[in-house]
Structures are given as structure tokens and as C-alpha cells.
Amino acid sequence: MSNMQIILEAKNVQKSYQLGPSVLRVLGGVSLRVEQGEFLAIIGSSGSGKSTLLHLLGALDRPDVGTIRYQGVDIFSLPEADRDALRNQAFGFVFQFYHLLPELNVLENVLLPEMTGASVGQWFSGRATALGRARELLAILGLGQRLHHRPNQLSGGERQRVAIARALMNKPAVLLADEPTGNLDARTGREILSILEQLHRDGQTIVLVTHEQYVAQRAQRVVRLTDGVLEAAHLEAGRAEGRVS
């Protein structure tokens, strides 16, 4: 690793799930460092544990063994309320299936992180600022004319752009993307990757998981997860360096 600041670190992370009488080991001692401002791709086949690792990095799930540190602080040593606040403010999440609320319009979906992270008083006092930021993000992502559309009135690519805007609403330090192109056609997927690349050029830290080599190649650095263990990823093309922290 370089001398850049380490913003997110997993150390000896292990995770298993109980499936009836059996125990399924998903992660078997993963250690990983993410530098501030880098675009890291974690590539792996279905069932390799990559989504589980991403959820642990973003404090959506708790490891059985090991630590996850954000800016040097052990996330799971924090009280639950502090961990929830950290998750809301520090991490932005983009998922394969968008997870937009169908009863809300585009603007309302993007405002959700701000609304859920604020008290009633804070929301009303900061509402104008939040609305301005949501509209700005949607305009940047080409959705300025879709503010009052519902998700079912949008294409897959438009829904994913809404999801990206929502993930960016609270200016997260780390954007975590779980197969963000997996539900899109190739052309639309490339458009989403171009958006992520531009965000990275603007300084956004991004951790993306994928099973597609062409997606991973768009990242700055690539690691491969195989049967719950990290190893170097040597891709045939693209600008990925295939180095492991």
C-alpha cells in the first residue's frame, strides 16, 4: 500500500451462517485495507462471499471473528446508536436491485437517508438544503426531469442512477456498490460504470463487488475472493493493477 490514509480496514474477518444442522463458512479470515480516494473492486463468483464482505465493511452485518475499522475506529465496538449513525453518514450503498421504495417518487427516494438520519426538528430546519442537494444530484445524473416519477415509471438504468443519488445524499466517505450493473444490459451497465469512474475522479472512495471481469477492470485496484479467501486478481486487460493489500 502507499502512504495514503487507510479509511476502511478489515482484519481476519470470518463469517458463517447456520443452515439447519449445517454451518456454512462464507468468509475464512479476510484482511483488506481501503485507501481514501481509491476505487477498489472485489471480484468473485456467485457464493464466494463478496456481498457478505461488503455488508460487513458497511456495518450491515457483524463478523463472527475479526474487526472492521473505519478511520481507525472498531465499528462494532461502538454502541448500536452510534454505529447506526455512522452507517448513515459514512457509507452510501448501491445494490443490484436498486431497493427503491415504490410508493415514493424519485426525489423522495433520494431524500430518504437525510430524513432517516435526522430528528423531526433537524429535518424541518434543514429541509430546504436537503431538497437542493437531492435536486442537484439528480440533475447531475441526468434525472432532473424525473423528480416526480415513481420507480415503476423508470428504466433499469434510471433506477440505478436514482439509487446512486440516494447513496450520495449524505456525502458518504465510502460508496459501497454490490453488483451495481448486474441487473442491467451491457450498454446501460457501461453508463453506470462511467458514473462511478467520474465519482472516483472527483475523489469518492468506492468499493465495488462484481462477478464480471469487464466491470472489475474499470477499478483502480482489484482483489479476488475465492471460497471466502482473498487473493490477487490478474486481469487480462484494463487499468486494474491486480495488487492486494
C-alpha positions, 0 to 999 in steps of 0.5 A: 500500500502507499502512504495514503490514509487507510479509511476502511480496514478489515482484519481476519474477518470470518463469517458463517451462517447456520443452515439447519444442522449445517454451518456454512463458512462464507468468509475464512479470515479476510484482511483488506485495507481501503485507501481514501480516494481509491476505487477498489473492486472485489471480484468473485463468483456467485457464493464466494462471499463478496456481498457478505464482505461488503455488508460487513465493511458497511456495518450491515452485518457483524463478523463472527471473528475479526474487526472492521475499522473505519478511520481507525475506529472498531465499528462494532465496538461502538454502541448500536446508536452510534454505529447506526449513525455512522452507517448513515453518514459514512457509507452510501450503498448501491445494490443490484436491485436498486431497493427503491421504495415504490410508493415514493417518487424519485426525489423522495427516494433520494431524500430518504437517508437525510430524513432517516438520519435526522430528528423531526426538528433537524429535518424541518430546519434543514429541509430546504438544503436537503431538497437542493442537494437531492435536486442537484444530484439528480440533475447531475445524473441526468434525472432532473426531469424525473423528480416526480416519477415513481420507480415503476415509471423508470428504466433499469438504468434510471433506477440505478442512477436514482439509487446512486443519488440516494447513496450520495445524499449524505456525502458518504466517505465510502460508496459501497456498490454490490453488483451495481450493473448486474441487473442491467444490459451491457450498454446501460451497465457501461453508463453506470460504470462511467458514473462511478469512474467520474465519482472516483475522479472527483475523489469518492472512495468506492468499493465495488463487488462484481462477478464480471471481469469487464466491470472489475477492470474499470477499478483502480485496484482489484482483489479476488475472493475465492471460497471466502479467501482473498487473493490477487486478481490478474486481469487480462486487460484494463487499468486494474493493477491486480495488487492486494493489500 
